[in-house]
Amino acid sequence: MENQNAQSVKSNNPAPTVEQINADRITQLANKYWAPHTTDKHLLFSSQIVEEIYIQEICTSKFSIRRIMMLEFSQYLENFLWPNYNAENAARAHTMSIVVMVNEKFRERVQVWEAFEKNSTHFAGFFQKVLEACLEKSIADFELKEQTALIVFLNHCFNSMEVSLVREEVKRLVSLPMWISLQQGRRELEFRKYPKWRKYWKIIRKKDDPEYKEKLEWERRFLHKLMIKFMTILETIPAEGVVLADKVRYCERFLELIIDLEALLPTRRFFNTVMDDNHLVVRCQLSNLLHRPEGSLFGQVSLYKILQRNIVWTYEMIRGIDSNLFTKDLYFSHVQKLN
């Protein structure tokens, strides 16, 4: 009985022991394929191994942090996943495995982008596959964990704009040409308010390479489409009855992404207008989730942060006005209108 209790305590410990690590299936696979201390004995790369690990260790475990920690401890990303990644023929499991491992590195607050910077050949192709996965339309309930992981990864990328490799990919998603997704009347209204942007718009459109026009248009509409997808998922949450925790978590992580896009000047400058044109904040206010107990975090933390920033930053970001001074001006202007 004493031994059983000891084993029970040990198994409940989130940090695995040395014995558990050595006996773990992941460690055994690492020794065969990618562990740095067994380099001379490594077997050839097999995409089937990546597939098996993703299905058995990540998906089947419901994205267990413990299993993902084991993969990170074995240096799975930098020694196996990324060195053998080819964007032209990479399986979905390979792309998703990289996404999951990058998220884990951020969670553990360790160096993330070094492996990609050393070998950047396929990073652009990898990022494109991530964006495509984010917009997949037929999302079954069991795929929501994947979609949440993708949103978290995307947020990490937007918050890593100091890394040139990452910045080159994300800046195209939030630059002026993203206004192609605005309704024409709204776009014309913005151009009348800020004529210099109309000039830049025409210059950019003129320089577009016709050969890459379809790809450019797709990138520029990406965040608009992602917001539409989010609102579609949000509207599937009923006012009463059962709601999947994974669906709530997806909505929460998505709003965290929106908050961070609004928090950074390089990303909010043009994104803010697209968000407003999509009525995203209003749709969140009217959602069933906001009024359910499960939506407390969604409503009390995430949503109101957006509401507080939305109006102020729309003007501050354009004119370079000091936030505190502008807030006072906005307040007194509002009071005068009430009188």
TIBAFI-817799 format. One record per atom (N, C-alpha, C): x, y, z. Coordinates in steps of 0.2 Angstrom, whole numbers, padded with zeros to 4 digits, always signed. Atoms other than C-alpha are relative to their C-alpha. Example, Ala and Ser with C-alpha at 12.3 -4.5 7.8 and 13.67 -1.06 7.14 Angstrom:
# TIBAFI-817799
+0004-0006+0000+0062-0022+0039+0004+0006+0000-0004-0006-0001+0068-0005+0036-0004+0005+0003
//
This chain:
# TIBAFI-817799
+0004-0006+0000+0000+0000+0000+0004+0006+0000-0004-0006+0000+0014+0012+0004+0003+0001-0006-0004-0001+0007+0023+0009-0013-0005+0003-0005+0005-0003+0005+0006+0012-0022-0001+0007+0001+0001-0007-0001+0004+0028-0013+0006+0004-0002-0006-0003+0002+0022+0033-0017-0001+0001-0008+0000+0000+0007+0019+0029-0035-0006+0005-0002+0005-0005+0002+0003+0039-0035+0002+0007+0001-0002-0007-0001+0011+0054-0028+0005+0002-0006-0005-0001+0005+0025+0052-0041-0003+0002-0007+0003-0001+0007+0013+0051-0056-0004+0006+0000+0004-0007+0000+0004+0067-0050+0005+0006+0000-0005-0006+0000+0020+0077-0050+0001+0002-0007-0001-0003+0007+0020+0088-0066+0007-0001-0003-0007+0001+0003+0039+0087-0067+0002-0007+0000-0002+0007+0000+0044+0070-0072+0007-0002+0003-0007+0002-0003+0059+0061-0063+0004-0002-0006-0005+0002+0005+0075+0056-0072-0002-0007-0003+0002+0006+0002+0069+0038-0072-0006+0000-0005+0006+0000+0004+0052+0042-0080+0002+0003-0007-0002-0003+0006+0061+0053-0093+0004-0006-0004-0004+0005+0004+0073+0039-0098-0004-0006-0002+0004+0005+0002+0059+0026-0099-0006+0002-0005+0006-0002+0004+0047+0037-0109+0001-0001-0007+0000+0001+0007+0043+0033-0127+0003+0005-0004-0003-0005+0003+0048+0050-0132+0007+0000+0000-0007+0000-0001+0065+0049-0125+0003-0006-0004-0002+0005+0004+0067+0032-0134+0000+0002-0007+0000-0002+0007+0062+0039-0150+0005+0005-0002-0005-0005+0001+0073+0054-0148+0007-0003+0000-0006+0003+0001+0088+0043-0145+0001-0003-0007-0001+0003+0006+0085+0034-0161+0000+0005-0006+0001-0005+0006+0081+0050-0172+0003+0007+0001-0003-0007+0000+0087+0066-0165+0003+0003+0006-0004-0002-0006+0095+0067-0148+0007+0002-0001-0007-0003+0002+0111+0077-0149+0006-0005+0003-0006+0004-0003+0121+0064-0138+0000-0007-0004+0000+0007+0003+0116+0049-0150+0001+0002-0008+0000-0002+0007+0120+0058-0167+0003-0006-0004-0003+0005+0004+0131+0044-0173-0004-0006-0002+0004+0006+0000+0117+0031-0171-0007+0002-0003+0006-0002+0003+0103+0041-0179-0003-0004-0006+0003+0003+0006+0091+0033-0191-0002+0006-0004+0002-0005+0004+0085+0042-0206-0006+0003+0002+0006-0003-0001+0072+0055-0205-0006-0004-0003+0006+0003+0003+0054+0048-0207-0006+0004+0002+0006-0004-0001+0039+0058-0209-0006-0003+0004+0005+0004-0004+0029+0044-0202+0001+0000+0008-0001-0001-0007+0037+0046-0185-0003+0007+0002+0003-0007-0002+0032+0065-0185-0008-0001+0000+0007+0001+0000+0014+0059-0189-0002-0004+0006+0002+0004-0005+0014+0046-0176+0000+0004+0007-0001-0004-0007+0021+0058-0162-0006+0005+0000+0005-0005+0000+0008+0071-0167-0007-0003+0002+0007+0003-0002-0007+0059-0166+0000-0003+0007+0000+0003-0007-0002+0049-0151+0002+0004+0006-0003-0004-0006+0008+0061-0140-0003+0007+0000+0003-0006-0001-0001+0077-0144-0008+0000-0001+0007+0000+0000-0018+0075-0151-0004-0005+0004+0003+0005-0004-0023+0059-0142+0000+0002+0007+0000-0003-0007-0017+0067-0126-0003+0006+0001+0004-0006-0001-0028+0082-0129+0005+0006+0001-0005-0005+0000-0012+0093-0131+0002+0001+0007-0002+0001-0007-0006+0087-0114+0007+0004+0001-0006-0004-0001+0007+0100-0107+0006-0005+0002-0006+0004-0003+0017+0086-0099+0003-0004-0006-0003+0004+0006+0019+0076-0116+0004+0005-0004-0003-0005+0004+0023+0092-0125+0007+0003+0003-0006-0002-0004+0036+0097-0111+0005-0006-0002-0005+0005+0001+0044+0080-0114+0003+0001-0007-0003-0001+0007+0046+0084-0133+0004+0006+0000-0004-0006-0001+0053+0101-0129+0007-0002+0003-0006+0002-0003+0065+0093-0117+0005-0004-0004-0004+0004+0004+0071+0081-0130+0003+0004-0006-0003-0004+0005+0075+0096-0142-0003-0002-0007+0003+0003+0005+0062+0089-0154-0001+0006-0006+0001-0005+0005+0059+0106-0164+0007+0001-0003-0006-0002+0003+0077+0111-0167+0004-0005-0003-0004+0005+0003+0085+0094-0170-0004-0005-0005+0003+0005+0004+0071+0085-0179-0005+0003-0005+0005-0003+0004+0056+0095-0185+0002+0005-0005-0001-0006+0005+0063+0111-0192+0006-0002-0005-0005+0002+0005+0079+0103-0200-0002-0004-0006+0002+0005+0005+0069+0091-0210-0007+0003-0003+0006-0003+0002+0055+0103-0214+0001+0003-0007+0000-0002+0007+0051+0106-0233-0007+0003-0001+0007-0003+0001+0036+0118-0236-0004-0003-0006+0003+0003+0006+0033+0110-0253-0004-0006+0001+0003+0006-0001+0029+0093-0247-0002-0002+0008+0002+0001-0007+0026+0095-0228-0007-0002+0002+0006+0002-0002+0012+0085-0220-0003+0005+0005+0003-0004-0005-0001+0094-0209+0003-0001+0007-0003+0002-0007+0006+0085-0194+0006+0003+0001-0007-0003-0001+0023+0092-0197-0001+0007+0001+0001-0008-0001+0017+0110-0198-0003+0001+0007+0003-0001-0007+0006+0108-0183+0005-0002+0006-0005+0002-0005+0020+0100-0173+0004+0006+0001-0004-0006-0001+0031+0115-0176-0004+0005+0004+0004-0005-0003+0017+0126-0171-0001-0001+0008+0001+0002-0007+0014+0117-0155+0006+0001+0004-0006+0000-0004+0032+0116-0150+0003+0008+0000-0002-0007+0000+0035+0135-0154-0004+0003+0006+0004-0003-0006+0020+0139-0142+0003-0003+0007-0003+0002-0006+0028+0128-0129+0006+0004+0002-0006-0004-0002+0045+0137-0130-0002+0007+0003+0003-0006-0003+0035+0153-0127-0002-0001+0007+0003+0001-0006+0026+0146-0113+0006-0001+0006-0006+0002-0005+0043+0140-0105+0005+0006+0000-0004-0006+0001+0051+0157-0110+0007-0001-0001-0007+0002+0003+0066+0150-0119+0001+0003-0007-0001-0003+0007+0074+0155-0135-0004-0004-0005+0005+0003+0005+0062+0152-0149+0002+0000-0007-0001-0001+0007+0067+0159-0166+0007-0002-0003-0007+0002+0002+0086+0154-0166+0000-0005-0005+0000+0005+0005+0083+0138-0175-0003+0002-0007+0002-0002+0007+0073+0146-0189+0004+0005-0003-0004-0005+0003+0085+0160-0191+0007-0003-0003-0005+0003+0002+0099+0148-0193-0001-0004-0007+0002+0003+0006+0090+0139-0207-0007+0003-0002+0006-0004+0001+0077+0151-0214-0003-0001-0007+0002+0002+0007+0074+0143-0232-0007-0001+0000+0007+0002+0000+0057+0136-0228-0005+0004+0004+0005-0004-0005+0050+0149-0215-0006+0003-0004+0005-0004+0004+0040+0159-0228-0005-0005-0002+0005+0005+0002+0032+0143-0234-0004-0003+0006+0003+0003-0006+0029+0136-0217-0005+0005+0003+0004-0005-0002+0021+0153-0212-0007+0000-0004+0006+0000+0004+0009+0152-0227-0004-0006+0002+0004+0006-0002+0004+0134-0222-0004+0002+0006+0003-0002-0006+0000+0141-0205-0006+0004-0001+0006-0005+0002-0011+0155-0212-0006-0004-0003+0005+0004+0003-0020+0143-0223-0004-0005+0005+0004+0004-0005-0024+0131-0208-0004+0004+0004+0004-0004-0004-0030+0146-0198-0007+0001-0003+0006-0002+0003-0044+0149-0211-0004-0006-0003+0004+0006+0002-0050+0131-0214-0007+0001+0002+0007-0002-0001-0068+0132-0215-0004-0006+0004+0003+0006-0003-0074+0114-0210+0003-0002+0007-0003+0001-0007-0070+0115-0191-0004-0004+0004+0004+0004-0005-0076+0100-0181+0002+0002+0007-0001-0002-0007-0077+0102-0162+0007-0003+0002-0006+0003-0002-0062+0090-0160+0006+0004-0003-0006-0004+0003-0051+0102-0171+0001+0007+0003+0000-0007-0003-0054+0117-0160+0007+0001+0004-0007+0000-0003-0038+0113-0150+0005+0002-0005-0005-0002+0005-0028+0114-0166-0001+0007-0002+0001-0007+0002-0036+0130-0171+0002+0005+0005-0002-0005-0005-0033+0138-0154+0008+0000+0000-0008+0000+0000-0014+0132-0155+0002+0005-0006-0001-0004+0005-0014+0141-0172+0000+0008+0001+0001-0007-0002-0021+0157-0165+0005+0003+0005-0005-0002-0005-0009+0157-0151+0007+0001-0003-0006+0000+0004+0006+0154-0163+0000+0007-0004+0000-0007+0004+0000+0169-0174+0001+0006+0005-0001-0005-0005-0001+0180-0158+0007+0001+0001-0007+0000-0001+0017+0175-0154+0004+0004-0006-0003-0003+0006+0022+0180-0172-0001+0008+0000+0001-0007+0000+0014+0197-0171+0004+0004+0006-0004-0003-0006+0023+0200-0154+0007-0001-0001-0008+0001+0002+0040+0195-0162+0002+0004-0006-0002-0004+0005+0041+0209-0174+0007+0003+0000-0007-0002+0000+0058+0213-0168+0005-0005-0003-0004+0005+0003+0064+0197-0176-0001+0001-0008+0001-0002+0007+0067+0202-0195-0003-0006-0004+0002+0006+0004+0063+0184-0201-0008+0000+0001+0008+0000-0001+0045+0185-0193-0003+0006-0002+0003-0006+0002+0042+0203-0196-0001+0000-0008+0001+0000+0007+0044+0200-0215-0006-0003-0002+0006+0004+0002+0030+0188-0215-0007+0004+0003+0006-0003-0003+0018+0197-0203-0002+0007-0002+0002-0007+0002+0019+0215-0209-0004+0000-0006+0004-0001+0006+0011+0211-0225-0008-0001+0002+0007+0001-0002-0005+0206-0216-0003+0006+0003+0003-0005-0003-0007+0222-0207+0002+0007-0003-0002-0006+0003-0001+0235-0219-0006+0004-0004+0005-0004+0004-0011+0248-0229-0004-0004-0005+0004+0004+0005-0016+0236-0243-0006-0004+0003+0006+0004-0003-0027+0226-0230-0006+0004-0001+0007-0004+0001-0040+0240-0233-0004-0002-0006+0004+0003+0005-0045+0230-0248-0006-0003+0002+0006+0003-0003-0056+0221-0237-0005+0004+0003+0005-0005-0002-0065+0237-0232-0006+0000-0005+0005-0002+0004-0082+0241-0239+0002+0006-0004-0002-0005+0004-0079+0253-0253-0001+0007+0002+0002-0006-0003-0089+0267-0245+0004+0002+0006-0004-0001-0006-0079+0265-0229+0007+0002-0002-0007-0001+0002-0062+0265-0238+0000+0007-0003+0000-0007+0002-0067+0281-0247+0000+0005+0005+0001-0004-0006-0072+0289-0231+0007+0001+0003-0007+0000-0004-0055+0285-0223+0005+0004-0005-0004-0004+0005-0046+0292-0239-0001+0007+0000+0002-0007+0000-0056+0308-0238+0003+0003+0006-0002-0002-0006-0051+0310-0220+0008+0001+0000-0008+0000+0000-0032+0306-0223+0002-0001-0007-0002+0000+0007-0028+0310-0241+0007-0003-0002-0006+0002+0001-0010+0305-0240+0000-0008-0001+0000+0007+0001-0015+0287-0238-0003-0002-0007+0003+0002+0006-0025+0287-0254+0006+0000-0005-0006+0000+0005-0008+0292-0263+0004-0006+0001-0004+0006-0002+0001+0278-0254-0004-0006-0003+0004+0005+0003-0013+0266-0259+0001-0001-0007+0000+0000+0007-0012+0270-0277+0007-0002-0002-0007+0002+0001+0007+0268-0277+0001-0007+0001-0001+0007-0002+0007+0251-0269-0004-0004-0005+0004+0004+0005-0007+0245-0281+0003+0000-0006-0004+0000+0007+0003+0251-0296+0006-0004+0000-0007+0004+0000+0019+0242-0290-0002-0008+0001+0001+0007-0001+0010+0225-0287+0002-0004-0006-0002+0005+0006+0017+0211-0298-0006-0004-0002+0005+0004+0002+0003+0204-0308+0000-0008+0001-0002+0007-0001+0011+0187-0306-0002-0002+0007+0002+0002-0007+0008+0187-0287-0006+0004+0002+0006-0004-0002-0008+0197-0287-0005-0004+0004+0005+0004-0004-0019+0182-0281+0003-0001+0007-0003+0002-0006-0007+0178-0267+0000+0007+0005+0001-0007-0003-0006+0197-0262-0007+0001+0003+0007-0002-0002-0024+0199-0261-0002-0005+0005+0002+0005-0005-0026+0183-0251+0003+0002+0007-0003-0003-0006-0014+0190-0238-0003+0006+0003+0003-0007-0002-0022+0207-0237-0007-0001+0003+0007+0001-0002-0039+0199-0234+0000-0005+0006-0001+0006-0005-0032+0186-0221-0004+0002+0007+0002-0001-0006-0036+0195-0205-0008+0002+0000+0007-0001+0001-0053+0200-0211-0004-0006+0000+0003+0007+0000-0057+0182-0215+0000-0003+0006-0001+0003-0006-0050+0177-0199-0006+0002+0005+0005-0003-0004-0062+0189-0190-0007-0003-0001+0007+0003+0002-0077+0182-0200-0001-0007+0003+0000+0007-0002-0072+0164-0195-0001+0000+0008+0001+0000-0007-0071+0169-0177-0007+0002+0002+0007-0001-0001-0088+0177-0177-0005-0005-0001+0004+0006+0001-0095+0162-0185+0000-0005+0005+0000+0005-0006-0089+0151-0171-0003+0003+0006+0003-0003-0006-0094+0163-0158-0008+0000+0000+0007+0000+0001-0112+0163-0165-0003-0007+0001+0002+0007-0001-0113+0144-0163-0001-0002+0007+0001+0001-0007-0113+0146-0144-0007+0002+0002+0007-0001-0002-0131+0144-0137+0000+0004+0006+0001-0004-0006-0138+0155-0124-0001-0004+0006+0001+0005-0006-0142+0140-0113+0003-0007-0003-0002+0007+0002-0136+0122-0113+0007-0001+0000-0007+0001+0000-0119+0114-0115+0004+0004-0005-0005-0003+0005-0105+0123-0123+0007-0003+0001-0007+0003+0000-0088+0116-0127+0005+0004+0003-0005-0004-0003-0074+0122-0116+0005+0002-0005-0004-0001+0005-0063+0121-0131-0002+0006-0005+0002-0006+0004-0074+0133-0141+0000+0007+0004-0001-0007-0004-0074+0146-0126+0007+0002+0000-0007-0001+0000-0055+0144-0126+0002+0003-0006-0001-0002+0006-0054+0147-0144-0002+0008-0001+0002-0007+0000-0064+0163-0142+0004+0005+0004-0004-0004-0004-0054+0169-0128+0007+0002-0003-0007-0001+0003-0037+0166-0137+0000+0005-0006+0001-0004+0006-0044+0175-0152+0000+0007+0002+0000-0007-0003-0048+0191-0142+0007+0002+0003-0007-0002-0002-0031+0190-0135+0004+0002-0006-0003-0002+0006-0024+0191-0152-0002+0007-0002+0002-0007+0002-0035+0206-0156+0002+0005+0004-0003-0005-0005-0030+0215-0140+0007+0001-0002-0007-0001+0002-0012+0212-0145+0001+0004-0006-0001-0003+0006-0014+0218-0162-0002+0008+0001+0001-0007-0002-0022+0234-0155+0005+0003+0004-0005-0003-0004-0008+0236-0143+0006+0003-0003-0007-0002+0003+0006+0238-0155-0002+0005-0006+0001-0005+0005+0007+0253-0166+0001-0003-0007-0001+0002+0006+0014+0244-0181-0006-0004-0003+0006+0005+0002-0001+0232-0181-0007+0004+0000+0006-0003+0000-0015+0243-0176-0002+0006-0005+0001-0006+0004-0013+0258-0188-0005-0002-0005+0005+0001+0005-0023+0250-0202-0005-0006+0002+0004+0006-0002-0030+0234-0193-0006+0003+0004+0005-0003-0005-0041+0245-0181-0006+0002-0005+0006-0001+0004-0052+0251-0196-0003-0006-0003+0003+0006+0003-0054+0234-0203-0004-0003+0005+0003+0003-0005-0059+0228-0186-0007+0003+0001+0006-0004-0001-0072+0242-0184-0005-0001-0006+0005+0001+0006-0079+0239-0202-0003-0007+0001+0003+0006-0001-0082+0221-0197-0005+0000+0006+0005-0001-0006-0092+0227-0181+0002-0006+0005-0002+0006-0004-0082+0214-0171-0001+0001+0007+0002-0002-0007-0084+0223-0154-0007-0001+0001+0007+0001+0000-0102+0224-0157-0003-0007+0000+0002+0007+0001-0104+0206-0162+0002-0003+0007-0002+0003-0006-0095+0201-0146-0005+0002+0006+0004-0002-0005-0106+0212-0135-0007-0003-0001+0007+0003+0001-0122+0204-0143+0001-0008+0001-0001+0007+0000-0115+0186-0141-0003-0003+0006+0002+0004-0006-0122+0173-0130+0005-0001+0005-0006+0002-0005-0105+0169-0123+0001+0005+0005-0001-0005-0005-0104+0186-0115-0005+0000+0006+0005+0001-0006-0119+0182-0104-0001-0006+0003+0000+0006-0004-0115+0165-0099+0006+0000+0005-0005+0000-0005-0105+0160-0084+0007-0002-0003-0006+0002+0003-0092+0152-0095+0004+0006-0004-0003-0006+0004-0089+0169-0104+0002+0005+0005-0003-0006-0005-0083+0179-0088+0006+0003-0003-0007-0003+0003-0065+0180-0095-0001+0003-0006+0001-0002+0006-0071+0183-0112-0003+0008+0000+0003-0006-0001-0082+0198-0106+0004+0005+0004-0002-0004-0005-0074+0205-0091+0007+0002-0001-0007-0002+0002-0056+0205-0097+0001+0002-0007-0002-0002+0007-0054+0204-0115-0004+0005-0004+0005-0005+0003-0069+0213-0122+0001+0007+0002+0000-0007-0002-0068+0228-0112+0007+0004-0001-0006-0003+0002-0050+0231-0115+0000+0002-0007+0001-0002+0007-0054+0232-0134-0004+0006+0000+0004-0006+0000-0068+0244-0130+0003+0006+0002-0003-0006-0003-0057+0255-0120+0005+0003-0005-0005-0002+0004-0044+0256-0133-0002+0002-0007+0002-0001+0007-0054+0256-0149-0001+0007-0003+0002-0007+0003-0060+0274-0151+0007+0004+0001-0006-0004-0002-0044+0282-0143+0005-0001-0006-0006+0002+0005-0031+0273-0154-0002+0001-0007+0002-0001+0007-0041+0275-0170+0003+0007-0002-0002-0007+0002-0036+0294-0170+0008+0001+0002-0007-0001-0003-0020+0293-0159+0005-0003-0005-0004+0003+0004-0012+0281-0171+0002+0003-0006+0000-0004+0006-0015+0292-0186+0004+0006+0001-0002-0007-0001-0011+0309-0179+0006+0001+0004-0006-0001-0004+0003+0305-0167-0002+0004+0006+0002-0004-0006-0007+0313-0153+0001-0004+0006-0001+0003-0006-0002+0310-0135-0007-0003+0003+0006+0004-0002-0014+0297-0128-0004+0004+0006+0003-0003-0005-0018+0306-0112-0003+0007-0002+0003-0006+0002-0021+0323-0120-0006-0001-0004+0006+0001+0004-0032+0316-0133-0006-0003+0003+0005+0003-0003-0042+0306-0121-0004+0006+0004+0004-0006-0004-0046+0323-0111-0004+0003-0006+0004-0003+0006-0051+0331-0128-0006-0003-0002+0006+0004+0002-0062+0317-0132-0005+0000+0005+0005+0000-0006-0070+0317-0115-0004+0007+0000+0004-0006+0000-0074+0336-0115-0004+0001-0006+0004+0000+0006-0080+0335-0133-0006-0003+0001+0006+0004-0001-0092+0322-0128-0005+0003+0005+0004-0004-0005-0098+0332-0113-0004+0006-0003+0003-0005+0004-0101+0347-0124-0006-0002-0004+0006+0002+0004-0112+0337-0135-0006-0002+0004+0005+0002-0004-0122+0331-0121-0004+0006+0003+0003-0006-0003-0125+0349-0115-0004+0003-0006
//
